[in-house]
Amino acid sequence: MAKHVSETPATQLLRAHKVAFSEHPYEYLEHGGALHSAETLGFDPFMVVKTLIMQDQDAKPLVVLMHGNRKVSTKNLARQIGAKSVAPCQPEVANRHSGYLVGGTSPFGTRRSMPVYIEASILELPKILINGGRRGYLVGIAPQVCVSLLAAKPVQCALLD
């Protein structure tokens, strides 16, 4: 029996929308990222989705959902969303926008409402693992939930890690 993880804004939102999800707590490792969580939990890092808080040239925040073993081409992303440039936010800025700590950022239940972009190939997976709103805690959901709950727009901006 997996130990129960207390509610987060993310799990509250998922429950409120009656989204079925599995819980996957793991030992958090500073800077371990999606590759560490995938390895610890025994999942393909391609199925583990990172939640990245980025910003455009006007410092407007946005969320990018990317495979755990891929990087974001900020050039391709900017071109596809009609921005001049896109760059990752500094951790403290990302924490402020999302309401979560970096390493525990979920796209669900963020403090600010931000546009969400999802790497298109994520939507082809039967199930994804994504942060549940706390370091060392992933939830397993159908990727379509990101579209239905977050209005995530598909983009193609993955680079091999």
N, C-alpha and C positions, 0 to 999 in steps of 0.2 A: 504493500500500500504506500503510494507516494505521500510524503507529508504535505498537508494542506498549506497553501500559501495564502496569507491574508489578502483581502480584497485590495485592488488598486483601482484608480480611475478607469484604467483600461478594462479590467474584468467586470467592473460595475456596468460599463457601457455595453460590453458583449452580453452580459446577463439581461440587461434591460431590453436588448433587442432579440432576446432568445436565441443567441448564436451558440451552437454547440462548440465547445473547445476542450482540448485535453491540456493538462498542466504538466510542465516539464522543468522542475527546479534542478539546478546544478550548482556546483561550486564555482562562484564567480572568480575570474582571474583578471586583475587590472591589465588593460590593453590586450586581453586574450581575444576579444571580439567574437564574431560569429564562427570562426574556425575552431576556437577553443570549445565553444558551447556544442558545436556539431560533433566534435571528436568525443567530448565527455559524455554526450547523450547517445552517441552511436548513430548519428544521422548524416546524410550526405550534405555537405555545406551548401550545395546548390539549392537545397530545400529550406535552409535556414536563411531568413530574410532580415537584412540589416535595415534599421530605421535611421536615416541620415537627415539631420536638420541642416539645410543649406540656405543661402540667401542670394538674391539677384543683385544687380548693380545698384539698386536703390535701397539695399539692406532689407528688402522685404523677405521674410522667411518662407521657406517651402520645405516639404517633406519628400524625400526620395526613398523608395523601397527597392532594395537591390539584393541580388543573390549574395549569400555570405562569402562566396569565393570569387566575386567579381568586383571591379572598381567602377566608379561612375566617370564617364567621359563628360566633364563639365561643359566642354565645347559643344558636343552633340546635344546635351540636355538643353543648354541655352538656346541653340538654334531651334530645337523642336518646340520649346515653350515660348518663343518669341522674346527672349531676354537678351540683353547685350552680353551679360556674363553671369555665371553662377559659380559660387565658391562655398566651401564648407563654413559653417559658423564656428566661431571660437566656442570651446566647451561651455563657458559661463553664459554666453549669449544663447546657445542651444538650450541649456537648462532653463533659462528664463522664458524662452518661447514655448517650450514643450511642457514645463512644469515637472519634468523628470530629470534624473541625473544621467549624464552621458554614460552609456554602458547599460542603462536601464530604460532607454527611451522606447516607448510604444507609440505607434501612430494613432492609437485609440485613446480618447479621453485626454487630449492635449489641452494645456491651459489656453492657448490661442488657437483659433481656427486658422488653419493654413492650407493652401492647395497641396494636394498629394499626387505624386507621380510614381507610377509603378513600372518597373522593367517588364515589358510585354510578355516575355517568356515565363515570368513567375505565374501568370494567369493560366498557363498550360499545365501546371503541376496539380496533382490530385489533392495535395495537402501541403501546407507550409508551416514552419515554426517561426514565430515572430515574437518580439519581446512583449511580455505581459505587464510591463510597467514597473519593473524592479530589476536590479542587477541580479543575475543568477536565476532568472525565471522566464521561460519561454512558454507560449501557448500554441497549440496546434489547431489550425483552422483551415477551412477551404479558402483558397486565395481570392475567390469572388467576393468574399466578405469585405475585402479592402475596397472593392468597387461599390458594393451596395451601401456600406456604412460610411465610407470616407470620400465617395465620389472620385476615387483615384483614377487618374488618366494614364493609359498605357503610353510608354515612351520606349525608345530603343537607344540606350546610352551605356550599355555594359562594355567594360574592357576586361580582358582576362587579368586576373590578379597575379 
